[in-house]
């Protein structure tokens, strides 16, 4: 418990609203530029690198609560997904899996798998297969018509979109981490031992 | 996507109720619909919610959101579950390429009704409650101050960041960054737009943290005063009792039906 409590400093707490903002701005920018992606987890991954897993989990939770408050309560059950991704990434970063490009790729893959499995399970068990809030629902429906397997179709659709999505998110966070001023990073030295190599 | 909590005071009875009562209503109505074995109860609850929205004078928004969300998801789930659910035994229609089963249709309707009850109740609470009022009520229930700060700060920070992003977008466009055109062009535009927003927000946050520290945000074990007090109304207590009773009755009915007594 002591380790968890150590992460909850004022500096980390203040970082959460900003990270939530980054998540949402990333998502809005995507729809503004009409990109077929979400990119709504940049803040969570960034905060996992800066402040650690538990703060990242809270950031994921707050993001979904906020989305539920202002946009659509459908997002609420998915807070479990964001929390899991934050936790997994945080612990991976902490054990050194963000120090080089290849290690970051491994973290990215682990995060993608976590996201895919948890999100599909929620889509399947809470919503019965589709939420109808984005275009991928139509793709899922087409897959179901072709394969007649609901869970398999939900899983494979979500795997495909997540792989591309998380890949871009991690690339952005990796390049950001090497651009953030050293003076700023040093406040959060708890979680990241070595800064990624300058690119 | 609209990212602000557009609360407009309308001075109705619903607005004057304690936010915790509304939260209890979401939980009680939602869970009752969820556990009850068929969609009929949920339909009744939805009609009740519509009446409440009329009292709160937001029936237009209510209908728009509930129908706008309800119709597409009903079609989608009827397609997925109605045609391809493994539980289908009784066939009610033959569409040529697939058969529509009764069990899947009922399952789909149940999910849709449950979702709509949650959505509608949540919408009613959201539209009739100012967020600071809600946070004040939750703090009364024992929510830590820091958690309350998180929700409120997020609501304040996000519009600020959006404003900052539109400024950055304009200046990047003035510098010649293309934000329209082919897919590759738009992806390339993403980084120069997002980077400055994130970096400047992080620097801004550092100042915010210092300001809060100097005002004693991190001190533990002191009694804090509040600026916003949660609203209360005489209807809160009887309503709480009714809501809990409703949930209990539905629970007992469901159990009786499960064991085949009714």
HADDOCK unambig.tbl for C-alpha pairs under 7 A between the chains (distance, minus, plus):
assign (segid A and resid 10 and name CA) (segid B and resid 209 and name CA) 6.29 0.50 0.50
assign (segid A and resid 10 and name CA) (segid B and resid 218 and name CA) 6.20 0.50 0.50
assign (segid A and resid 11 and name CA) (segid B and resid 209 and name CA) 5.42 0.50 0.50
assign (segid A and resid 14 and name CA) (segid B and resid 205 and name CA) 6.53 0.50 0.50
assign (segid A and resid 14 and name CA) (segid B and resid 209 and name CA) 5.86 0.50 0.50
assign (segid A and resid 15 and name CA) (segid B and resid 205 and name CA) 6.48 0.50 0.50
assign (segid A and resid 17 and name CA) (segid B and resid 150 and name CA) 6.36 0.50 0.50
assign (segid A and resid 17 and name CA) (segid B and resid 153 and name CA) 6.11 0.50 0.50
assign (segid A and resid 17 and name CA) (segid B and resid 154 and name CA) 4.52 0.50 0.50
assign (segid A and resid 17 and name CA) (segid B and resid 157 and name CA) 6.67 0.50 0.50
assign (segid A and resid 18 and name CA) (segid B and resid 157 and name CA) 6.89 0.50 0.50
assign (segid A and resid 18 and name CA) (segid B and resid 201 and name CA) 6.72 0.50 0.50
assign (segid A and resid 20 and name CA) (segid B and resid 154 and name CA) 6.94 0.50 0.50
assign (segid A and resid 21 and name CA) (segid B and resid 157 and name CA) 6.75 0.50 0.50
assign (segid A and resid 21 and name CA) (segid B and resid 158 and name CA) 5.06 0.50 0.50
assign (segid A and resid 21 and name CA) (segid B and resid 161 and name CA) 6.80 0.50 0.50
assign (segid A and resid 22 and name CA) (segid B and resid 198 and name CA) 6.59 0.50 0.50
assign (segid A and resid 25 and name CA) (segid B and resid 162 and name CA) 6.82 0.50 0.50
assign (segid A and resid 33 and name CA) (segid B and resid 179 and name CA) 6.77 0.50 0.50
assign (segid A and resid 33 and name CA) (segid B and resid 186 and name CA) 5.99 0.50 0.50
assign (segid A and resid 62 and name CA) (segid B and resid 151 and name CA) 6.99 0.50 0.50
assign (segid A and resid 69 and name CA) (segid B and resid 126 and name CA) 6.70 0.50 0.50
assign (segid A and resid 70 and name CA) (segid B and resid 3 and name CA) 6.01 0.50 0.50
assign (segid A and resid 70 and name CA) (segid B and resid 4 and name CA) 6.20 0.50 0.50
assign (segid A and resid 70 and name CA) (segid B and resid 5 and name CA) 5.62 0.50 0.50
assign (segid A and resid 73 and name CA) (segid B and resid 119 and name CA) 5.86 0.50 0.50
assign (segid A and resid 127 and name CA) (segid B and resid 111 and name CA) 6.52 0.50 0.50
assign (segid A and resid 130 and name CA) (segid B and resid 76 and name CA) 6.88 0.50 0.50
assign (segid A and resid 130 and name CA) (segid B and resid 77 and name CA) 6.71 0.50 0.50
assign (segid A and resid 131 and name CA) (segid B and resid 73 and name CA) 6.36 0.50 0.50
assign (segid A and resid 132 and name CA) (segid B and resid 72 and name CA) 6.27 0.50 0.50
assign (segid A and resid 132 and name CA) (segid B and resid 73 and name CA) 5.17 0.50 0.50
assign (segid A and resid 132 and name CA) (segid B and resid 76 and name CA) 6.88 0.50 0.50
assign (segid A and resid 141 and name CA) (segid B and resid 80 and name CA) 6.42 0.50 0.50
assign (segid A and resid 148 and name CA) (segid B and resid 84 and name CA) 6.21 0.50 0.50
assign (segid A and resid 180 and name CA) (segid B and resid 199 and name CA) 6.89 0.50 0.50
